[in-house]
């Protein structure tokens, strides 16, 4: 025989509800409740200390606390804290809170928070005083609020996961481009290179390449190319087999005078006199 689920059995049961001005003792002392708590902040701000985490909320924010959860509500006593609260218990509580954290509510966008606030305000208007807290319609509307909160939170999770996946893919692609460019420069530093040549090899635009390379490193493409050329030029001059002009051409410079200026600026001394070098270079 097919077993039918009674809808009413799955709805939250409201214990009490109403506007509340927080007592400072709740800020000082840790406390717990046998019911779930929904807090919608009307005025003031609060830092909810729960499960070794502190979640800050301001007017317009909504917070949820599972039953039997030890917590404190830190707030400025001079400013005060006024909230609309609903205490309730719910057969679906465990599954609901396994999918939702109080912190995820605070991270929701302002429009999403406003949509939750609108439902809560309607709930307050429809059931002010809470005289009929066992009313079926009241319980259905509280379910609607809870489901709305869950749906918006799940939407943000999907968005975050999608962004994370996209970010990771993008990061790997950027790293691949940088590695490809560095390898290309190391193998071709001896040739005159333009930015367009390098970008063409990486199959991206010159502008995009500059942006990626600089973001992924603390230096530009041409700073890296100059570093490669100068290191190689220094090694060649130390060997003493090439003249300054020959060294310049060997590392990709078409003009030996310009090479000498770059070398001097890079190392602090001219290429034909490496720190009063003992090595005597072959005359030009």
KELUMLUM-647361 format. One record per atom (N, C-alpha, C): x, y, z. Coordinates in steps of 0.02 Angstrom, whole numbers, plus 32768, in hexadecimal, padded with zeros to 4 digits. Atoms other than C-alpha are relative to their C-alpha. Layout:
# residues N
XYZ/...
# end
This chain:
# residues 284
802A7FC48000/800080008000/802C803F8000/7FD97FC28006/804280AB7FD0/7FF7802A803F/80027FD77FC4/806F81168066/7FFF804A7FED/80067FBA8010/803781CA805C/801F802B8037/7FE27FD27FD0/8095825980AE/7FCF8037800F/802C7FCA7FEB/802E82D28111/802680417FFC/7FDE7FC0800B/805F838080D7/800980278041/7FFE7FD97FC3/803783CE817E/80387FE88030/7FCB801C7FD5/80B2835981D6/8045801A7FEC/7FBF7FE98018/814083A2816C/800A804B8009/7FFC7FB77FF8/811A84588193/802080128043/7FE57FE97FC0/817784BA821A/7FC880108031/80307FF07FCB/811C84CE82BF/801A803C8027/7FEA7FC17FE1/8125857E8306/7FF37FFE804B/80067FFF7FB7/8146858883C0/7FEC80468018/80117FBB7FF0/8144864783CF/8020802E7FCD/7FE67FD08031/816886E3836A/7FF080478017/800F7FBB7FF0/816E879F8374/803F802B7FFF/7FC87FD17FFB/81DB883C837F/80207FF88044/7FDC800B7FC2/826188318403/803B80308005/7FC47FD77FF1/82DF88AA8450/802E7FD48029/7FD380307FE2/83758842847E/801980178045/7FE57FF57FBC/83AC88348534/804C7FF97FFC/7FB780058000/846788558550/801B7FBD8017/7FE880417FE7/847487AE85AA/800B7FCF7FC7/7FF7802D8039/846187578501/8041800E7FDB/7FC07FEF801F/84FC87B384C6/803A7FE7802A/7FCA80127FD2/856287888560/80067FB48008/800180487FF0/852E86D48580/7FEE7FD57FC4/801380318033/8529863F850C/7FBE7FE18015/8042801C7FF0/847B85F784FF/7FE97FD47FC6/801A802C8033/8414857B849D/7FB47FFE8004/804980058001/8360855A846C/7FED7FBC7FE5/801880418019/82FD84BB8451/7FDE80077FBD/80207FF48041/82B4850D83B5/803180207FCF/7FDB7FD98032/82FB854E8312/7FED804A8009/800D7FB97FFA/8309860B830F/800A80227FBC/7FF97FD5803A/82E8867F827D/80018048801B/7FF97FBB7FE9/8326873182A0/8003802E7FC3/7FFD7FCC8034/830087C1822C/800E80428024/7FE97FC57FDB/835E885D8265/7FDA803E7FE8/80257FC3800E/82F288F8826F/802C803D8008/7FD17FC97FF5/8373896F82BA/803B7FE8802A/7FC380157FDE/8423896482FD/80287FCF7FD6/7FD680318021/84A888E682D0/80157FCC8034/7FF080377FD3/84E188418319/80387FD67FE2/7FCF80328015/857287C78313/7FEB7FBE8021/801680417FE6/852F87168326/803D7FD38008/7FC7802C7FF2/85B386A9837A/7FE57FBA8008/801D80438002/858B85F58351/80307FD07FDE/7FD38033801C/85F385588331/8045801D7FF1/7FBD7FE28005/869485BB834D/800780317FC6/7FFF7FCF8036/8663863382C3/7FD7803D8014/80237FC27FF1/862B86E782CB/7FE3801B7FBE/80227FE7803C/85AB8722824A/7FDF80438010/801A7FBD7FF2/858387DB8244/7FC4800F7FD2/803C7FF08026/84D9881B820C/7FE780458016/801B7FBD7FF3/848388C48200/7FB680017FEF/80487FF8800E/83D2890781EC/7FF07FEA7FB9/8014801A8042/837A88AE815C/80197FB97FF4/7FE680458007/83DE880D8171/7FD37FCF8025/802580367FDF/838F876781A0/80327FCA8014/7FD480357FE8/83E386E08208/7FD77FC58017/8021803D7FEA/83B6862D8231/802E7FD9802F/7FD880267FCF/83F185C782C7/7FDD7FBD800B/801F80417FF4/83D2850B82D5/7FEF7FF7804B/8012800E7FBA/838384C88374/803C7FE18025/7FCC801D7FD4/83F484968406/804680177FEC/7FBE7FE68014/8481850283C2/801680368031/7FE67FD07FD1/84EA855D8442/801B803D7FDA/7FEB7FC48023/85078612840F/7FFB803D802D/80067FBE7FE0/851986C78444/7FED80337FCB/80147FCB802F/84D0876483F5/802280418016/7FDB7FC57FEB/855287EE8407/7FE4803E7FDD/80187FC2801E/850E889E83EE/8012803A802D/7FF07FC37FDC/852D89518423/7FC58011802E/80377FF47FD1/84C8897084C2/7FE280467FF8/80197FBC8009/84BB8A2B84A0/7FD480047FC2/80278000803E/847D8A0E83EF/7FC17FD78007/8038802D7FF8/840C89808422/7FF67FD47FC3/800D802F8037/83CB88F283B6/7FB77FED8001/804680118006/831788DC837C/7FF77FD07FC6/800980328035/82E488438319/7FB87FE78000/803E80288004/824B87E682DD/80177FB88002/7FEA80447FF6/825E8733831A/7FC77FCF7FFA/802E80398002/8208868F82F7/80247FC4801E/7FE6803E7FE4/822985F78365/7FD57FC87FE4/80288037801E/81F585568310/80287FBF8002/7FDE8040800C/821C849E8303/7FE47FE27FC0/800F80148045/8219843F8260/801D7FBA7FF3/7FE680448010/82288387822B/803980017FCD/7FCE7FFC8035/829383C08197/803E80278015/7FCA7FD57FE9/830C84248203/80467FE57FEE/7FBD801B800A/83A183AF81F6/801680047FB7/7FF07FFE8047/839B83A18139/800880487FE8/7FFF7FBA8014/8379845B8126/804380208013/7FC37FE07FEA/840E8493818E/80407FDE7FE7/7FC68020801F/84808414813C/801180217FBD/7FF87FDE8041/8469847C809C/800B804B8007/80017FB87FF7/8470852880EA/80278013803F/7FDF7FE47FC5/84DE858D815F/7FEA8047800A/80147FBB7FF2/84BA863181B4/802B80317FD8/7FD37FD58025/8553867C8160/7FEC80077FB7/80147FFC8047/850E865280B3/7FC780317FF6/80357FCE8004/847586BE80D8/801B80467FFE/7FE37FBD7FFC/84E087548102/802380127FBE/7FDB7FF4803E/8542873F805F/7FD2800C7FC4/802F7FF68038/84A4874A7FF4/800280487FE8/80027FBC801C/849487E07F81/7FC780288020/80347FD47FE2/842C88757FBB/7FBB7FF17FE2/80438010801B/839C884F7F3F/7FE47FBF801C/801780407FE4/8393879B7F81/7FEB80088049/80137FF37FBB/839387D78035/7FBE80268004/803E7FD98001/830A88518009/7FC37FD57FF0/8038802D8011/829F87C77FBD/7FEC7FD7803C/800F80257FC2/82AE87658060/7FDD802E8032/801E7FD07FD2/8288880180C7/7FB7800F7FEE/80447FF28016/81EC8820805E/7FD07FC98017/802A80387FE9/81A887728086/7FF58003804B/80057FFC7FB7/81CD878A813F/7FD180398014/802C7FC77FF0/817888348141/7FB77FEF7FF3/80448015800F/80DF87E980EE/7FE67FD08036/801080307FCB/80E1875D816F/7FED80268040/800E7FD77FC5/80E787DE81FC/7FBD80247FFA/803F7FDC800C/8058884081AF/7FC47FD18005/8038802F8001/7FEB87A68196/7FF27FE28045/800880247FC1/8009875B8242/801B8027803B/7FE87FD77FC9/803287EB82B5/7FE07FE98042/801880187FBF/802487B6836A/80097FB68009/7FF480487FFC/803C86FE8340/7FCB7FDA8027/803580207FD9/7F9486CF838C/7FED7FBB7FE5/80148040801F/7F7986408312/803D7FDB7FE5/7FBF801B8017/802885F6830D/7FFB7FB97FE5/80088043801C/7FE5854982E4/7FD780007FBF/80287FFA803D/7F81858A8251/80267FE27FC5/7FE180238039/7FA3852181B5/801F80327FCF/7FE77FCF8030/7FB785BA8144/803F8022801A/7FC57FE17FE2/8032860A81BD/803D7FD37FF8/7FC980308004/809C856D81BD/80187FF87FB7/7FEE80048047/8095856480FF/802A803D7FEC/7FDB7FC48012/80D1861880F1/80468000801E/7FBD80067FE4/816185F78168/80297FCF7FD6/7FDD802F802D/818D856280FA/801780237FC1/7FEF7FDA803C/818B85D78065/803E802B800C/7FC57FD77FF0/8207864A80BB/803F7FD58003/7FC6802D7FF9/827A85B980E8/80167FE47FBC/7FEF801B8042/827185708039/801F80367FD3/7FE47FC88027/8293861B7FEC/8049800A8014/7FBB7FF87FE7/832E862B805A/802C7FC97FE3/7FD980388018/8368857E8026/800D80057FB5/7FF97FF98049/834A859C7F6C/803480357FEF/7FD07FCA800F/83AA86417F6D/80467FEC8014/7FBD80187FEA/843985F17FCE/801C7FCE7FCE/7FEA80328031/8441855F7F54/801580207FBE/7FEE7FDC803D/844385D77EC1/8046801E8006/7FBD7FE37FF5/84DA862F7F0D/80367FCB8000/7FCF80377FFF/853185887F29/80127FEC7FB9/7FF480138046/851B85597E71/802A80357FDC/7FDB7FC9801F/855986047E3D/804880008016/7FBC80017FE5/85F085F77EB0/80277FC57FE3/7FDE803B801B/861885467E73/8012800B7FB7/7FF47FF18047/8607857E7DBE/803980317FF8/7FCB7FCE8002/867686147DE0/80437FE18012/7FC280217FEB/86F685A77E3A/801C7FD57FC8/7FE9802B8037/86FB852B7DAA/801B802A7FC6/7FEA7FD48036/870885B87D2C/804380218012/7FC27FE07FEA/878F860D7D94/803B7FD07FFC/7FCA80318001/87F4856D7DA2/80157FF17FB8/7FF1800B8047/87E7854D7CE6/8025803B7FE3/7FE07FC38019/881586017CC1/80478005801B/7FBD7FFD7FE2/88A885F87D3A/80307FD07FDD/7FD680318022/88EB855A7CE7/801280187FBA/7FF47FE78043/88D885AA7C3C/803480398001/7FD17FC87FF9/893586477C75/80467FE6800E/7FBF801D7FEF/89C185DF7CC1/801F7FDE7FC4/7FE88021803D/89CE857B7C1F/801C80347FCF/7FE97FCA802E/89DE861C7BB8/8042801C8018/7FC27FE47FE4/8A6486627C2D/803B7FD07FF6/7FCC80338008/8AC785BF7C29/80167FFB7FB6/7FF380058048/8AB985B87B6A/802A803B7FE9/7FDC7FC38013/8AF6866B7B59/80487FFF801B/7FBD80037FE2/8B8886527BD0/802D7FCF7FDA/7FD980318026/8BBF85B77B73/8013801C7FBB/7FF37FE28042/8BB186147ACD/803880348005/7FCC7FCC7FF7/8C1C86A57B0F/80447FE0800E/7FC080227FF0/8CA086307B55/80207FE17FC2/7FE78020803D/8CB085DC7AAB/800D80327FC7/7FFC7FD08038/8CA7867B7A42/801A80458015/7FE77FBF7FE9/8CF887077AA9/8035801D7FD1/7FC97FE9802C/8D85870F7A29/7FE680227FC0/801E7FE0803B/8D0B874E79A4/7FDD80418013/80297FC47FF3/8CBE87FC7999/7FB77FEB8005/804580157FF5/8C0F87E279E0/7FD2803C800C/80327FCD7FF3/8B74884E79DD/7FC97FE1802B/803780197FD6/8ADE88407A51/7FCF7FD87FD5/802E8023802D/8A75880B79BB/801A7FBA7FF1/7FE38043800C/8AEF877B7999/7FF07FD1803A/800A80297FC4/8AE0873D7A4B/7FB67FEE800A/8049800B7FF9/8A2287527A52/7FE77FCE7FCD/8015802E8035/8A0E86F679AD/80127FB88013/7FEB80437FEC/8A6F866379F3/7FD27FE48037/802C80157FCA/89FD865F7A8D/7FB77FFD7FEB/80438001801D/896386727A1D/7FCF802C8028/802A7FCF7FDD/892087087A7F/801180457FE5/7FF17FBC8015/891787C27A5F/803A801D8029/7FC77FE17FDE/89AC882E7A8F/7FE9801F8042/801A7FE07FC4/894288907B0C/7FF17FCB8036/801280357FD1/88FE87F17B5D/803E7FDF801D/7FC380207FEA/89AB87A57B67/8024802C8034/7FDF7FD27FD0/89F5883F7BBE/7FDC7FFF8043/802980007FC3/8966883E7C3B/800B7FC08028/7FF880407FDE/897687847C63/80467FF9801D/7FBB800A7FEB/8A3487837C6D/8010802B803D/7FF37FD37FC8/8A3C88197CE1/7FDB7FEB803F/802880177FC7/89B187D47D50/80207FC38021/7FE5803E7FE6/8A08872C7D63/80478007801A/7FBA7FF57FEB/8AB587757D82/80078047801F/7FF27FBD7FE5/8B04880C7DD6/802880297FCD/7FDA7FDE8034/8B4E88437D30/7FDD7FF87FBE/801F80028042/8B1E88647C7C/80247FCE7FD3/7FE1802E8030/8B4487F87BE4/804680197FED/7FC07FE78018/8BD0886B7BAA/803380088038/7FD280027FC7/8C1A88777C59/801D7FBA8006/7FE880457FFD/8C2487BA7C56/80307FF17FC6/7FD5800A803A/8C6E87BA7BA7/80448022800A/7FC17FDD7FF2/8CF0883B7BDA/80297FDA8033/7FDD80287FCD/8D1C87D27C73/80237FC57FDF/7FE380398023/8D38873A7C03/803D80157FD6/7FCB7FE8802D/8DA2879D7B87/803E80188027/7FC87FE77FD8/8E0C87F17C0D/80267FC78022/7FDF80397FE0/8E2E874F7C69/802C7FDB7FCE/7FDA80238034/8E6586FD7BC7/803C802A7FE9/7FCA7FD48014/8ECC87957B94/803880008033/7FCE80017FCA/8F2587957C3C/802A7FC07FFB/7FDD80408006/8F5086DC7C26/802F7FFF7FC4/7FD77FFF803D/8F9086F77B75/803E802D8009/7FC77FD27FF5/8FFC878B7BA8/80327FE38031/7FD380217FD1/904487287C39/802C7FCD7FDD/7FDA80328026/907986A17BBE/803880227FD9/7FCD7FDA8024/90D987287B60/800A7FEB7FB8/7FF780188045/90BE86D77AB6/7FE280317FCD/80217FD2802E/905187607A6B/800D80488013/7FFB7FB97FF3/9063881B7A59/7FBD8019801A/803E7FE37FE8/8FDF888F7AA2/7FCB80017FC9/802F7FFE8038/8F9188A579F5/7FE57FBB7FF0/80158044800F/8F8E87EB79D5/7FD07FE68036/802B80147FC8/8F4187CF7A81/7FBB80207FF9/80407FDD8009/8EBC88517A5E/7FD57FDC7FCD/802680238035/8E8887FA79BC/7FEC7FBA8016/800D80447FE9/8E9187507A12/7FC47FFC802F/803880017FD1/8E0D87837A90/7FC480297FE7/803B7FE3801E/8D9587D87A18/7FFF804B7FF7/7FFD7FB7800B/8DD0888E7A0E/801C800F7FBB/7FE77FEB8041/8DE688E07964/803280398005/7FD57FC67FF7/8E45897379AC/802B7FF5803E/7FD2800E7FC8/8EE089587A18/8003803A8032/80007FC77FD2/8EDA8A097A5F/7FC47FFD8030/803B80067FD6/8E2989EF7A9D/80087FC68031/7FF280397FD5/8E5D89457AE1/802C8015803B/7FD27FEA7FCB/8EEA89977B43/7FDC802B8034/80267FD67FD2/8E728A177B8F/7FD47FD5802D/802C802C7FD9/8DF8898F7BC4/80297FD68031/7FD480287FD5/8E8589247C09/80188029803B/7FE77FD37FCC/8ECC89B77C6B/7FCA800F8033/80397FF17FD5/8E2189E37CB0/7FED7FC3802A/8015803E7FE0/8E00892E7CDD/80317FEA8036/7FCD80197FD1/8EA689027D32/802580378026/7FDD7FC97FDE/8EE989AE7D61/8046800C7FE7/7FBE7FF6801E/8F8589A27CF5/7FFB7FED7FB7/8004800D8048/8FA8899E7C39/80167FB87FF0/7FEF80458011/8FB988F87BDF/804A7FF37FF4/7FB8800C800D/907189147BB5/802A800A803F/7FDB7FFA7FC2/90A0892B7C6A/7FD47FE48039/802C80207FCF/904888B07CDC/802080018045/7FE67FF87FBC/907188EE7D8C/804C7FFF8002/7FB780028002/9127890F7D5F/80177FB97FF2/7FF88047800F/912488627D14/80487FEF7FEF/7FBD80188010/91C588007D0D/80027FE57FB9/8004801B8043/918787B37C6B/800680397FCD/7FF97FCE8034/91BF88187BD5/7FDC7FE97FC2/802880148039/914288147B48/8026800F7FBF/7FE17FF58041/917A88057A95/7FEA80437FE5/800F7FBD8019/918488B27A48/7FCD7FFE7FC8/80357FFB8034/90F288EC79DA/802080027FBC/
# end
